């Protein structure tokens, strides 16, 4: 291991030593499993204090380049080993270790990618992916699925899924019926997409029809599509007797809602809208959520397929 130290440099001796050892490991001049010189031996060779070598070795252990073995030996970590870092590693460390191990065993990155993809596709879903183009509507669907299932929920647009099909790996993908055929073509065949049916608004329409006096009806939602649909859907029941006002949540002037006789809200706006007469509209019909709940449970109970190595 060729190490040269300049004691007059602005870079500390400790840092020079640690970085040169890392470079030797990265360039495979020092192999995995190979022991580094003892602290005193290296200090004597480089004519530096043994505490400096000891601190540099501690840095390398903390950064997981080396591990301490029985007998106080410091050994270059192999790809499959984990260092003794108390705070653990993140997923990138795990991926990097896997790549190094695969290379050591002669596997190409292409072979590793294909095998990892195959294994991931065989695993049961651990979250729900909501696909919807309009951001507000996607946010609403995510919220309702999260409340109903108690599962992690992510979201993306159809265009994002088309550009990154990997978003569906490990997910049970759901979307509205109007886009389900396009979504289903982009997800793994082993876990087909599930369509979400929307709730009817019969209760809301009937309430409007029973209003005896001219009223102001406000609709509050995070979704522009929700507001547009509500205006079209409620129009026949409103007629000329009532006035509808819609507000994109959060409204610019919350006080404007006070003039309303009745407020329709979505599930996200509901907790933060204050009014004496509020009716919440849930987008996804209960039977659709129950089907989704059952599907997720069945996938998670299923033993994952384990391809032969």
MIDOSE-1310 file (N, C-alpha, C; in nm, 2 decimals, decimal comma, always signed):
residues 309
xxxx	+0,09/-0,12/+0,00/+0,00/+0,00/+0,00/+0,09/+0,12/+0,00; +0,09/+0,20/-0,11/+0,18/+0,31/-0,13/+0,11/+0,44/-0,07; +0,16/+0,49/+0,04/+0,10/+0,61/+0,10/+0,21/+0,71/+0,12; +0,19/+0,83/+0,08/+0,28/+0,94/+0,09/+0,22/+1,05/+0,17
xxxx	+0,28/+1,10/+0,27/+0,23/+1,20/+0,36/+0,31/+1,33/+0,35; +0,25/+1,44/+0,34/+0,31/+1,57/+0,34/+0,27/+1,65/+0,46; +0,36/+1,66/+0,56/+0,33/+1,72/+0,69/+0,31/+1,87/+0,68; +0,36/+1,93/+0,57/+0,35/+2,08/+0,55/+0,22/+2,12/+0,48
xxxx	+0,14/+2,02/+0,43/+0,02/+2,05/+0,36/-0,09/+2,11/+0,45; -0,18/+2,18/+0,38/-0,29/+2,24/+0,45/-0,39/+2,13/+0,49; -0,39/+2,01/+0,42/-0,47/+1,90/+0,45/-0,41/+1,82/+0,56; -0,49/+1,79/+0,67/-0,43/+1,73/+0,78/-0,38/+1,59/+0,75
xxxx	-0,28/+1,55/+0,83/-0,22/+1,42/+0,80/-0,32/+1,31/+0,82; -0,41/+1,32/+0,91/-0,51/+1,22/+0,94/-0,60/+1,21/+0,81; -0,64/+1,32/+0,75/-0,72/+1,31/+0,63/-0,65/+1,26/+0,51; -0,52/+1,30/+0,50/-0,44/+1,25/+0,39/-0,43/+1,09/+0,39
xxxx	-0,41/+1,04/+0,52/-0,39/+0,90/+0,54/-0,52/+0,83/+0,50; -0,63/+0,88/+0,56/-0,76/+0,81/+0,54/-0,80/+0,81/+0,39; -0,79/+0,92/+0,32/-0,83/+0,93/+0,18/-0,74/+0,84/+0,09; -0,61/+0,83/+0,12/-0,52/+0,75/+0,04/-0,55/+0,60/+0,06
xxxx	-0,59/+0,56/+0,18/-0,63/+0,42/+0,20/-0,76/+0,39/+0,13; -0,85/+0,49/+0,13/-0,98/+0,47/+0,06/-0,95/+0,45/-0,09; -0,86/+0,54/-0,14/-0,83/+0,53/-0,28/-0,76/+0,40/-0,32; -0,68/+0,34/-0,23/-0,62/+0,21/-0,25/-0,72/+0,10/-0,25
xxxx	-0,82/+0,12/-0,17/-0,93/+0,02/-0,16/-1,02/+0,03/-0,29; -1,05/+0,15/-0,32/-1,14/+0,17/-0,44/-1,08/+0,13/-0,57; -0,95/+0,14/-0,58/-0,87/+0,10/-0,70/-0,83/-0,05/-0,69; -0,87/-0,11/-0,58/-0,84/-0,26/-0,56/-0,70/-0,29/-0,55
xxxx	-0,62/-0,19/-0,51/-0,48/-0,22/-0,48/-0,47/-0,29/-0,34; -0,57/-0,26/-0,26/-0,59/-0,34/-0,14/-0,72/-0,41/-0,15; -0,72/-0,54/-0,14/-0,83/-0,63/-0,17/-0,93/-0,64/-0,05; -1,05/-0,68/-0,08/-1,15/-0,71/+0,03/-1,09/-0,82/+0,12
xxxx	-1,10/-0,81/+0,25/-1,05/-0,91/+0,34/-0,91/-0,90/+0,37; -0,84/-0,81/+0,31/-0,69/-0,79/+0,34/-0,68/-0,70/+0,46; -0,58/-0,74/+0,55/-0,56/-0,66/+0,67/-0,47/-0,54/+0,64; -0,50/-0,43/+0,70/-0,41/-0,32/+0,69/-0,30/-0,33/+0,80
xxxx	-0,19/-0,26/+0,78/-0,08/-0,26/+0,87/-0,13/-0,22/+1,01; -0,07/-0,27/+1,11/-0,11/-0,23/+1,25/-0,08/-0,08/+1,27; -0,15/-0,03/+1,37/-0,13/+0,12/+1,39/+0,01/+0,16/+1,41; +0,08/+0,08/+1,50/+0,22/+0,12/+1,53/+0,31/+0,10/+1,41
xxxx	+0,29/-0,01/+1,33/+0,37/-0,04/+1,21/+0,36/+0,07/+1,11; +0,23/+0,12/+1,08/+0,21/+0,22/+0,98/+0,26/+0,35/+1,03; +0,25/+0,38/+1,16/+0,30/+0,51/+1,22/+0,45/+0,51/+1,20; +0,52/+0,40/+1,23/+0,66/+0,39/+1,22/+0,71/+0,41/+1,08
xxxx	+0,63/+0,34/+0,98/+0,67/+0,35/+0,84/+0,66/+0,49/+0,79; +0,55/+0,56/+0,83/+0,52/+0,70/+0,78/+0,59/+0,81/+0,86; +0,65/+0,77/+0,98/+0,71/+0,86/+1,07/+0,61/+0,97/+1,12; +0,49/+0,92/+1,16/+0,38/+1,00/+1,22/+0,34/+0,94/+1,35
xxxx	+0,27/+1,02/+1,43/+0,23/+0,97/+1,56/+0,12/+0,86/+1,55; +0,13/+0,76/+1,63/+0,04/+0,64/+1,62/-0,10/+0,68/+1,65; -0,13/+0,79/+1,73/-0,27/+0,84/+1,75/-0,33/+0,89/+1,62; -0,25/+0,94/+1,53/-0,30/+0,99/+1,40/-0,35/+0,87/+1,32
xxxx	-0,27/+0,77/+1,32/-0,31/+0,65/+1,24/-0,43/+0,59/+1,31; -0,44/+0,58/+1,44/-0,55/+0,52/+1,51/-0,68/+0,60/+1,47; -0,67/+0,74/+1,47/-0,79/+0,82/+1,44/-0,83/+0,80/+1,29; -0,73/+0,79/+1,20/-0,77/+0,76/+1,06/-0,84/+0,63/+1,04
xxxx	-0,79/+0,53/+1,11/-0,86/+0,40/+1,11/-1,00/+0,40/+1,16; -1,02/+0,48/+1,27/-1,15/+0,50/+1,32/-1,24/+0,57/+1,22; -1,19/+0,66/+1,15/-1,27/+0,73/+1,04/-1,31/+0,63/+0,93; -1,22/+0,54/+0,90/-1,25/+0,44/+0,80/-1,35/+0,34/+0,85
xxxx	-1,35/+0,30/+0,97/-1,45/+0,21/+1,03/-1,58/+0,28/+1,03; -1,59/+0,40/+1,07/-1,71/+0,48/+1,07/-1,77/+0,49/+0,93; -1,69/+0,51/+0,83/-1,74/+0,52/+0,70/-1,75/+0,39/+0,63; -1,73/+0,28/+0,70/-1,76/+0,14/+0,66/-1,67/+0,09/+0,55
xxxx	-1,55/+0,15/+0,54/-1,45/+0,10/+0,44/-1,38/-0,02/+0,50; -1,36/-0,02/+0,63/-1,29/-0,13/+0,70/-1,37/-0,17/+0,82; -1,34/-0,29/+0,87/-1,40/-0,34/+0,99/-1,29/-0,39/+1,09; -1,32/-0,39/+1,21/-1,22/-0,44/+1,31/-1,25/-0,59/+1,34
xxxx	-1,15/-0,67/+1,34/-1,16/-0,81/+1,36/-1,09/-0,85/+1,49; -1,11/-0,97/+1,53/-1,05/-1,02/+1,66/-0,90/-1,00/+1,65; -0,84/-0,96/+1,76/-0,70/-0,93/+1,77/-0,66/-0,79/+1,72; -0,76/-0,70/+1,72/-0,74/-0,56/+1,69/-0,70/-0,54/+1,54
xxxx	-0,72/-0,64/+1,46/-0,68/-0,62/+1,32/-0,79/-0,53/+1,25; -0,74/-0,45/+1,16/-0,83/-0,37/+1,08/-0,83/-0,43/+0,94; -0,94/-0,47/+0,89/-0,95/-0,55/+0,76/-1,04/-0,47/+0,66; -1,01/-0,47/+0,54/-1,09/-0,41/+0,43/-1,22/-0,49/+0,42
xxxx	-1,33/-0,41/+0,43/-1,46/-0,47/+0,43/-1,50/-0,53/+0,29; -1,55/-0,65/+0,30/-1,60/-0,71/+0,17/-1,74/-0,66/+0,14; -1,78/-0,68/+0,02/-1,91/-0,62/-0,02/-2,03/-0,66/+0,06; -2,03/-0,78/+0,11/-2,14/-0,83/+0,18/-2,14/-0,80/+0,33
xxxx	-2,03/-0,74/+0,38/-2,03/-0,71/+0,53/-2,09/-0,58/+0,56; -2,13/-0,57/+0,68/-2,18/-0,44/+0,73/-2,08/-0,39/+0,83; -2,06/-0,26/+0,83/-1,97/-0,20/+0,92/-2,04/-0,19/+1,06; -1,97/-0,13/+1,16/-2,02/-0,12/+1,29/-2,08/+0,02/+1,32
xxxx	-2,12/+0,09/+1,22/-2,17/+0,22/+1,24/-2,30/+0,21/+1,32; -2,31/+0,29/+1,43/-2,42/+0,28/+1,52/-2,55/+0,32/+1,46; -2,54/+0,42/+1,37/-2,66/+0,48/+1,31/-2,71/+0,39/+1,19; -2,64/+0,29/+1,16/-2,68/+0,20/+1,05/-2,65/+0,26/+0,91
xxxx	-2,70/+0,20/+0,81/-2,68/+0,24/+0,67/-2,82/+0,28/+0,61; -2,81/+0,36/+0,51/-2,93/+0,38/+0,43/-2,94/+0,29/+0,32; -3,05/+0,30/+0,24/-3,07/+0,20/+0,13/-2,96/+0,21/+0,02; -2,90/+0,33/+0,00/-2,80/+0,34/-0,10/-2,67/+0,26/-0,06
xxxx	-2,64/+0,26/+0,07/-2,53/+0,17/+0,12/-2,55/+0,03/+0,08; -2,68/-0,02/+0,11/-2,71/-0,16/+0,08/-2,70/-0,19/-0,07; -2,75/-0,10/-0,15/-2,74/-0,12/-0,30/-2,60/-0,12/-0,34; -2,52/-0,02/-0,29/-2,38/-0,02/-0,33/-2,30/-0,15/-0,29
xxxx	-2,33/-0,20/-0,17/-2,27/-0,33/-0,13/-2,31/-0,44/-0,22; -2,44/-0,44/-0,26/-2,49/-0,55/-0,35/-2,42/-0,54/-0,48; -2,40/-0,42/-0,53/-2,33/-0,41/-0,66/-2,19/-0,46/-0,66; -2,12/-0,42/-0,55/-1,98/-0,46/-0,53/-1,97/-0,61/-0,52
xxxx	-2,06/-0,67/-0,44/-2,06/-0,82/-0,43/-2,08/-0,89/-0,56; -2,18/-0,83/-0,64/-2,21/-0,89/-0,77/-2,09/-0,89/-0,86; -2,02/-0,77/-0,86/-1,90/-0,76/-0,95/-1,79/-0,85/-0,90; -1,77/-0,87/-0,77/-1,67/-0,96/-0,72/-1,70/-1,10/-0,76
xxxx	-1,83/-1,14/-0,78/-1,86/-1,27/-0,81/-1,88/-1,29/-0,96; -1,85/-1,19/-1,04/-1,85/-1,20/-1,18/-1,98/-1,17/-1,26; -2,08/-1,12/-1,19/-2,20/-1,08/-1,25/-2,20/-0,95/-1,31; -2,26/-0,93/-1,43/-2,26/-0,80/-1,50/-2,38/-0,72/-1,44
xxxx	-2,37/-0,59/-1,46/-2,47/-0,50/-1,40/-2,61/-0,53/-1,47; -2,60/-0,57/-1,60/-2,73/-0,61/-1,67/-2,79/-0,73/-1,61; -2,71/-0,83/-1,57/-2,77/-0,95/-1,51/-2,82/-0,92/-1,37; -2,75/-0,83/-1,30/-2,80/-0,79/-1,17/-2,93/-0,72/-1,18
xxxx	-2,94/-0,63/-1,27/-3,06/-0,55/-1,29/-3,18/-0,64/-1,32; -3,16/-0,73/-1,41/-3,27/-0,82/-1,45/-3,32/-0,91/-1,34; -3,22/-0,96/-1,26/-3,26/-1,05/-1,15/-3,33/-0,97/-1,04; -3,28/-0,85/-1,01/-3,35/-0,77/-0,91/-3,49/-0,73/-0,95
xxxx	-3,50/-0,70/-1,08/-3,64/-0,66/-1,13/-3,73/-0,78/-1,11; -3,68/-0,90/-1,15/-3,76/-1,02/-1,14/-3,81/-1,05/-1,00; -3,71/-1,04/-0,91/-3,74/-1,06/-0,77/-3,84/-0,96/-0,71; -3,83/-0,83/-0,75/-3,92/-0,73/-0,70/-4,06/-0,75/-0,76
xxxx	-4,07/-0,79/-0,88/-4,20/-0,82/-0,94/-4,27/-0,93/-0,87; -4,19/-1,03/-0,82/-4,25/-1,14/-0,75/-4,29/-1,11/-0,61; -4,25/-1,00/-0,55/-4,29/-0,97/-0,42/-4,43/-0,91/-0,41; -4,50/-0,94/-0,30/-4,64/-0,88/-0,28/-4,63/-0,73/-0,27
xxxx	-4,73/-0,66/-0,31/-4,72/-0,51/-0,29/-4,72/-0,47/-0,15; -4,65/-0,36/-0,12/-4,64/-0,31/+0,02/-4,70/-0,17/+0,03; -4,75/-0,12/-0,08/-4,82/+0,01/-0,08/-4,91/+0,03/-0,20; -4,99/+0,13/-0,20/-5,08/+0,16/-0,31/-5,03/+0,27/-0,39
xxxx	-5,04/+0,26/-0,52/-5,01/+0,37/-0,61/-5,13/+0,42/-0,68; -5,17/+0,55/-0,66/-5,28/+0,61/-0,72/-5,24/+0,68/-0,84; -5,30/+0,65/-0,96/-5,26/+0,71/-1,08/-5,38/+0,81/-1,12; -5,35/+0,93/-1,13/-5,45/+1,03/-1,17/-5,38/+1,16/-1,22
xxxx	-5,42/+1,21/-1,33/-5,35/+1,32/-1,40/-5,37/+1,45/-1,32; -5,49/+1,48/-1,27/-5,51/+1,61/-1,21/-5,46/+1,60/-1,06; -5,37/+1,69/-1,02/-5,30/+1,68/-0,89/-5,40/+1,69/-0,78; -5,50/+1,77/-0,78/-5,59/+1,78/-0,67/-5,67/+1,66/-0,65
xxxx	-5,72/+1,60/-0,76/-5,80/+1,48/-0,76/-5,71/+1,36/-0,71; -5,59/+1,36/-0,76/-5,50/+1,25/-0,71/-5,47/+1,26/-0,56; -5,46/+1,38/-0,51/-5,44/+1,41/-0,37/-5,56/+1,36/-0,29; -5,68/+1,38/-0,34/-5,81/+1,33/-0,27/-5,81/+1,18/-0,27
xxxx	-5,79/+1,12/-0,38/-5,79/+0,97/-0,39/-5,69/+0,91/-0,30; -5,57/+0,97/-0,29/-5,47/+0,92/-0,20/-5,52/+0,93/-0,06; -5,58/+1,04/-0,02/-5,62/+1,06/+0,11/-5,73/+0,95/+0,15; -5,83/+0,93/+0,06/-5,93/+0,84/+0,10/-5,89/+0,69/+0,10
xxxx	-5,79/+0,66/+0,02/-5,74/+0,52/+0,02/-5,65/+0,50/+0,15; -5,58/+0,60/+0,18/-5,49/+0,59/+0,30/-5,58/+0,58/+0,43; -5,69/+0,65/+0,44/-5,78/+0,64/+0,55/-5,84/+0,50/+0,56; -5,89/+0,46/+0,44/-5,96/+0,33/+0,44/-5,88/+0,21/+0,46
xxxx	-5,75/+0,21/+0,41/-5,67/+0,09/+0,42/-5,56/+0,09/+0,53; -5,53/+0,21/+0,57/-5,42/+0,22/+0,67/-5,29/+0,18/+0,61; -5,27/+0,19/+0,48/-5,15/+0,15/+0,41/-5,08/+0,27/+0,35; -4,94/+0,26/+0,33/-4,87/+0,37/+0,26/-4,93/+0,39/+0,12
xxxx	-4,95/+0,51/+0,08/-5,01/+0,54/-0,05/-4,92/+0,65/-0,11; -4,89/+0,62/-0,24/-4,82/+0,72/-0,32/-4,90/+0,75/-0,44; -4,86/+0,85/-0,52/-4,94/+0,89/-0,64/-4,85/+0,94/-0,75; -4,90/+0,93/-0,87/-4,83/+0,98/-0,99/-4,93/+1,00/-1,10
xxxx	-4,89/+1,08/-1,20/-4,98/+1,09/-1,32/-4,96/+0,98/-1,41; -5,05/+0,96/-1,51/-5,03/+0,86/-1,61/-4,90/+0,88/-1,69; -4,88/+1,01/-1,72/-4,76/+1,04/-1,80/-4,63/+1,01/-1,72; -4,63/+1,03/-1,59/-4,52/+0,99/-1,51/-4,50/+0,84/-1,50
xxxx	-4,61/+0,77/-1,50/-4,60/+0,62/-1,49/-4,55/+0,57/-1,63; -4,59/+0,63/-1,74/-4,54/+0,59/-1,87/-4,39/+0,61/-1,88; -4,35/+0,72/-1,83/-4,20/+0,75/-1,84/-4,12/+0,67/-1,74; -4,18/+0,63/-1,63/-4,11/+0,56/-1,52/-4,19/+0,44/-1,48
xxxx	-4,20/+0,33/-1,56/-4,28/+0,21/-1,52/-4,24/+0,15/-1,39; -4,12/+0,18/-1,35/-4,07/+0,12/-1,22/-4,15/+0,17/-1,10; -4,22/+0,28/-1,12/-4,30/+0,34/-1,01/-4,40/+0,23/-0,96; -4,45/+0,14/-1,05/-4,55/+0,05/-1,01/-4,49/-0,08/-0,95
xxxx	-4,36/-0,09/-0,94/-4,30/-0,21/-0,88/-4,32/-0,21/-0,73; -4,37/-0,31/-0,68/-4,40/-0,32/-0,53/-4,53/-0,25/-0,49; -4,61/-0,21/-0,59/-4,73/-0,14/-0,56/-4,86/-0,21/-0,61; -4,97/-0,19/-0,54/-5,10/-0,22/-0,60/-5,15/-0,09/-0,66
xxxx	-5,16/-0,09/-0,79/-5,19/+0,03/-0,86/-5,34/+0,05/-0,88; -5,39/+0,17/-0,85/-5,54/+0,20/-0,87/-5,56/+0,32/-0,95; -5,67/+0,33/-1,02/-5,70/+0,45/-1,10/-5,85/+0,45/-1,13; -5,90/+0,56/-1,18/-6,04/+0,57/-1,22/-6,07/+0,48/-1,34
xxxx	-6,19/+0,44/-1,35/-6,23/+0,35/-1,46/-6,20/+0,42/-1,60; -6,20/+0,55/-1,61/-6,18/+0,62/-1,73/-6,04/+0,61/-1,79; -5,95/+0,56/-1,70/-5,81/+0,56/-1,75/-5,75/+0,42/-1,72; -5,83/+0,33/-1,66/-5,77/+0,20/-1,61/-5,71/+0,12/-1,72
xxxx	-5,76/+0,12/-1,85/-5,70/+0,04/-1,95/-5,56/+0,09/-1,99; -5,54/+0,22/-1,99/-5,40/+0,27/-2,01/-5,31/+0,24/-1,90; -5,36/+0,25/-1,78/-5,27/+0,22/-1,66/-5,23/+0,07/-1,66; -5,33/-0,01/-1,68/-5,31/-0,16/-1,67/-5,20/-0,21/-1,77
xxxx	-5,18/-0,14/-1,88/-5,07/-0,18/-1,97/-4,93/-0,14/-1,92; -4,93/-0,06/-1,82/-4,80/-0,01/-1,77/-4,75/-0,08/-1,64; -4,84/-0,16/-1,58/-4,80/-0,22/-1,45/-4,77/-0,37/-1,47; -4,70/-0,42/-1,37/-4,66/-0,57/-1,38/-4,78/-0,65/-1,39
xxxx	-4,78/-0,75/-1,48/-4,89/-0,84/-1,51/-4,93/-0,92/-1,38; -4,84/-0,95/-1,29/-4,87/-1,02/-1,18/-4,96/-0,95/-1,08; -4,96/-0,82/-1,09/-5,04/-0,73/-1,00/-5,11/-0,63/-1,08; -5,22/-0,67/-1,15/-5,29/-0,58/-1,24/-5,36/-0,47/-1,16
xxxx	-5,38/-0,36/-1,24/-5,43/-0,24/-1,18/-5,58/-0,26/-1,14; -5,63/-0,19/-1,04/-5,77/-0,20/-0,99/-5,84/-0,07/-1,02; -5,95/-0,07/-1,08/-6,03/+0,05/-1,10/-6,11/+0,09/-0,98; -6,12/+0,22/-0,96/-6,19/+0,28/-0,85/-6,32/+0,34/-0,91
xxxx	-6,43/+0,30/-0,84/-6,56/+0,35/-0,88/-6,59/+0,47/-0,79; -6,65/+0,57/-0,84/-6,68/+0,69/-0,76/-6,82/+0,68/-0,70; -6,84/+0,75/-0,59/-6,97/+0,74/-0,52/-7,07/+0,83/-0,60; -7,20/+0,78/-0,59/-7,31/+0,86/-0,65/-7,33/+0,98/-0,55
xxxx	-7,40/+1,08/-0,60/-7,43/+1,20/-0,52/-7,57/+1,21/-0,49; -7,64/+1,10/-0,48/-7,79/+1,10/-0,46/-7,82/+1,17/-0,33; -7,75/+1,14/-0,23/-7,78/+1,21/-0,10/-7,77/+1,36/-0,10; -7,67/+1,40/-0,17/-7,65/+1,55/-0,18/-7,76/+1,61/-0,27
xxxx	-7,79/+1,55/-0,38/-7,89/+1,60/-0,47/-8,03/+1,61/-0,40; -8,06/+1,50/-0,33/-8,19/+1,50/-0,26/-8,20/+1,61/-0,15; -8,09/+1,63/-0,08/-8,09/+1,74/+0,02/-8,12/+1,88/-0,05; -8,06/+1,90/-0,17/-8,08/+2,02/-0,24/-8,23/+2,04/-0,28
xxxx	-8,29/+1,93/-0,32/-8,43/+1,93/-0,37/-8,52/+1,96/-0,25; -8,48/+1,92/-0,13/-8,57/+1,95/-0,01/-8,56/+2,09/+0,04; -8,47/+2,17/-0,01/-8,45/+2,30/+0,04/-8,57/+2,39/+0,00; -8,64/+2,44/+0,10/-8,77/+2,52/+0,07/-8,74/+2,66/+0,03
xxxx	-8,63/+2,72/+0,09/-8,61/+2,86/+0,06/-8,48/+2,88/-0,03; -8,48/+2,98/-0,10/-8,36/+3,01/-0,19/-8,23/+3,01/-0,10; -8,13/+2,94/-0,14/-8,01/+2,92/-0,06/-7,89/+2,94/-0,14; -7,78/+2,97/-0,06/-7,65/+2,98/-0,12/-7,57/+2,85/-0,09
xxxx	-7,53/+2,78/-0,19/-7,46/+2,65/-0,18/-7,32/+2,67/-0,21; -7,23/+2,64/-0,12/-7,08/+2,65/-0,15/-7,02/+2,51/-0,16; -6,93/+2,49/-0,25/-6,85/+2,37/-0,27/-6,71/+2,40/-0,25; -6,64/+2,33/-0,16/-6,50/+2,35/-0,13/-6,42/+2,22/-0,16
xxxx	-6,31/+2,24/-0,24/-6,23/+2,12/-0,27/-6,09/+2,16/-0,31; -6,00/+2,06/-0,30/-5,86/+2,09/-0,34/-5,85/+2,06/-0,49; -5,95/+2,00/-0,55/-5,95/+1,96/-0,69/-6,03/+2,05/-0,78; -5,97/+2,10/-0,89/-6,05/+2,18/-0,98/-6,15/+2,09/-1,06
xxxx	-6,11/+1,96/-1,08/-6,20/+1,87/-1,15/-6,32/+1,84/-1,06; -6,30/+1,83/-0,93/-6,41/+1,81/-0,83/-6,51/+1,92/-0,84; -6,46/+2,04/-0,85/-6,54/+2,16/-0,85/-6,62/+2,17/-0,98; -6,55/+2,14/-1,09/-6,62/+2,14/-1,22/-6,73/+2,04/-1,23
xxxx	-6,70/+1,92/-1,18/-6,80/+1,81/-1,18/-6,92/+1,85/-1,09; -6,89/+1,90/-0,97/-6,99/+1,94/-0,88/-7,09/+2,04/-0,94; -7,03/+2,14/-1,01/-7,12/+2,24/-1,07/-7,21/+2,18/-1,17; -7,16/+2,09/-1,25/-7,24/+2,03/-1,36/-7,35/+1,93/-1,30
xxxx	-7,30/+1,86/-1,19/-7,39/+1,76/-1,13/-7,50/+1,82/-1,05; -7,47/+1,93/-0,98/-7,57/+2,00/-0,89/-7,66/+2,10/-0,97; -7,62/+2,13/-1,09/-7,70/+2,23/-1,16/-7,85/+2,20/-1,17; -7,89/+2,08/-1,21/-8,03/+2,06/-1,22/-8,11/+2,07/-1,09
xxxx	-8,04/+2,03/-0,98/-8,11/+2,05/-0,85/-8,11/+2,19/-0,80; -8,01/+2,27/-0,84/-8,01/+2,41/-0,80/-8,11/+2,49/-0,87; -8,13/+2,47/-1,00/-8,23/+2,54/-1,08/-8,21/+2,69/-1,07; -8,31/+2,77/-1,06/-8,30/+2,91/-1,04/-8,33/+2,95/-0,90
xxxx	-8,36/+2,86/-0,82/-8,39/+2,89/-0,68/-8,27/+2,91/-0,59; -8,16/+2,84/-0,63/-8,04/+2,85/-0,54/-7,92/+2,90/-0,62; -7,82/+2,94/-0,54/-7,69/+2,99/-0,60/-7,58/+2,91/-0,55; -7,49/+2,87/-0,65/-7,38/+2,79/-0,61/-7,25/+2,87/-0,63
xxxx	-7,16/+2,85/-0,53/-7,03/+2,92/-0,53/-6,93/+2,81/-0,50; -6,82/+2,81/-0,58/-6,72/+2,71/-0,56/-6,59/+2,77/-0,51; -6,52/+2,70/-0,43/-6,39/+2,76/-0,37/-6,28/+2,65/-0,38; -6,17/+2,69/-0,44/-6,05/+2,60/-0,44/-5,99/+2,61/-0,31
xxxx	-5,97/+2,49/-0,24/-5,92/+2,49/-0,10/-5,77/+2,51/-0,10; -5,71/+2,59/-0,01/-5,79/+2,68/+0,08/-5,84/+2,80/+0,02; -5,96/+2,84/+0,05/-6,01/+2,96/-0,01/-5,94/+3,09/+0,02; -5,93/+3,18/-0,08/-5,86/+3,31/-0,05/-5,92/+3,39/+0,06
xxxx	-6,05/+3,38/+0,07/-6,12/+3,45/+0,18/-6,21/+3,35/+0,25; -6,17/+3,29/+0,36/-6,25/+3,19/+0,43/-6,38/+3,25/+0,48; -6,38/+3,38/+0,51/-6,51/+3,45/+0,56/-6,62/+3,44/+0,45; -6,58/+3,42/+0,33/-6,69/+3,42/+0,22/-6,78/+3,30/+0,24
xxxx	-6,73/+3,19/+0,31/-6,81/+3,07/+0,33/-6,92/+3,10/+0,43; -6,91/+3,20/+0,51/-7,01/+3,23/+0,62/-7,15/+3,26/+0,56; -7,15/+3,31/+0,44/-7,28/+3,35/+0,38/-7,35/+3,23/+0,32; -7,28/+3,11/+0,32/-7,35/+2,99/+0,26/-7,45/+2,93/+0,36
xxxx	-7,56/+2,88/+0,30/-7,65/+2,81/+0,39/-7,62/+2,66/+0,40; -7,54/+2,61/+0,30/-7,50/+2,47/+0,31/-7,36/+2,46/+0,23; -7,27/+2,39/+0,29/-7,13/+2,37/+0,24/-7,10/+2,23/+0,21; -7,07/+2,20/+0,08/-7,02/+2,06/+0,04/-6,87/+2,07/+0,04
xxxx	-6,81/+1,97/+0,10/-6,66/+1,97/+0,11/-6,61/+1,83/+0,07; -6,48/+1,83/+0,03/-6,41/+1,70/+0,01/-6,35/+1,65/+0,14; -6,29/+1,53/+0,14/-6,23/+1,48/+0,26/-6,11/+1,55/+0,31; -6,04/+1,62/+0,23/-5,92/+1,70/+0,27/-5,96/+1,83/+0,33
xxxx	-6,06/+1,90/+0,27/-6,11/+2,03/+0,32/-6,19/+2,01/+0,45; -6,25/+1,90/+0,47/-6,35/+1,88/+0,58/-6,30/+1,92/+0,71; -6,18/+1,88/+0,76/-6,13/+1,91/+0,89/-6,11/+2,06/+0,92; -6,09/+2,13/+0,81/-6,04/+2,27/+0,82/-6,15/+2,38/+0,78
xxxx	-6,26/+2,33/+0,74/-6,37/+2,42/+0,70/-6,46/+2,43/+0,82; -6,49/+2,55/+0,87/-6,58/+2,57/+0,98/-6,71/+2,63/+0,93; -6,82/+2,55/+0,96/-6,95/+2,60/+0,92/-7,05/+2,51/+0,99; -7,17/+2,57/+1,02/-7,27/+2,49/+1,10/-7,33/+2,38/+1,02
xxxx	-7,34/+2,40/+0,88/-7,40/+2,30/+0,80/-7,30/+2,25/+0,69; -7,24/+2,14/+0,72/-7,14/+2,09/+0,63/-7,18/+1,95/+0,59; -7,16/+1,91/+0,46/-7,19/+1,78/+0,41/-7,06/+1,73/+0,34; -7,00/+1,63/+0,38/-6,88/+1,58/+0,31/-6,91/+1,48/+0,20
xxxx	-6,84/+1,49/+0,09/-6,86/+1,40/-0,02/-6,73/+1,32/-0,03; -6,74/+1,19/-0,02/-6,63/+1,09/-0,04/-6,63/+1,05/-0,18; -6,52/+1,06/-0,25/-6,51/+1,03/-0,39/-6,53/+0,88/-0,42; -6,46/+0,80/-0,35/-6,46/+0,65/-0,38/-6,57/+0,58/-0,31
xxxx	-6,65/+0,50/-0,38/-6,76/+0,43/-0,32/-6,71/+0,33/-0,23; -6,79/+0,30/-0,12/-6,74/+0,20/-0,02/-6,71/+0,06/-0,07; -6,79/+0,02/-0,17/-6,77/-0,12/-0,22/-6,64/-0,13/-0,30; -6,60/-0,02/-0,36/-6,47/-0,01/-0,43/-6,35/-0,02/-0,33
xxxx	-6,37/+0,05/-0,22/-6,27/+0,05/-0,12/-6,26/-0,09/-0,05; -6,37/-0,15/-0,03/-6,37/-0,28/+0,03/-6,30/-0,38/-0,06; -6,32/-0,37/-0,19/-6,26/-0,46/-0,29/-6,11/-0,44/-0,28; -6,07/-0,31/-0,28/-5,93/-0,28/-0,27/-5,86/-0,33/-0,15
xxxx	-5,93/-0,32/-0,04/-5,88/-0,37/+0,09/-5,86/-0,52/+0,09; -5,96/-0,59/+0,03/-5,95/-0,74/+0,02/-5,84/-0,78/-0,07; -5,82/-0,71/-0,18/-5,71/-0,74/-0,28/-5,58/-0,72/-0,22; -5,56/-0,61/-0,15/-5,43/-0,59/-0,08/-5,40/-0,69/+0,02
xxxx	-5,50/-0,73/+0,10/-5,48/-0,83/+0,20/-5,44/-0,97/+0,14; -5,51/-1,00/+0,03/-5,48/-1,13/-0,04/-5,34/-1,14/-0,09; -5,29/-1,02/-0,15/-5,15/-1,02/-0,20/-5,05/-1,03/-0,09; -5,08/-0,97/+0,03/-4,98/-0,97/+0,14/-4,98/-1,10/+0,21
xxxx	-5,09/-1,18/+0,20/-5,09/-1,31/+0,26/-5,03/-1,41/+0,17; -5,02/-1,38/+0,05/-4,97/-1,48/-0,05/-4,82/-1,49/-0,03; -4,76/-1,61/-0,03/-4,62/-1,63/-0,01/-4,55/-1,58/-0,14; -4,45/-1,50/-0,14/-4,38/-1,45/-0,26/-4,31/-1,56/-0,33
xxxx	-4,32/-1,55/-0,46/-4,25/-1,65/-0,54/-4,10/-1,64/-0,53; -4,03/-1,74/-0,51/-3,88/-1,74/-0,50/-3,82/-1,81/-0,62; -3,78/-1,73/-0,72/-3,72/-1,79/-0,84/-3,59/-1,86/-0,80; -3,56/-1,97/-0,87/-3,43/-2,04/-0,85/-3,31/-1,95/-0,87
x	-3,22/-1,96/-0,79/-3,10/-1,87/-0,80/-3,02/-1,91/-0,93
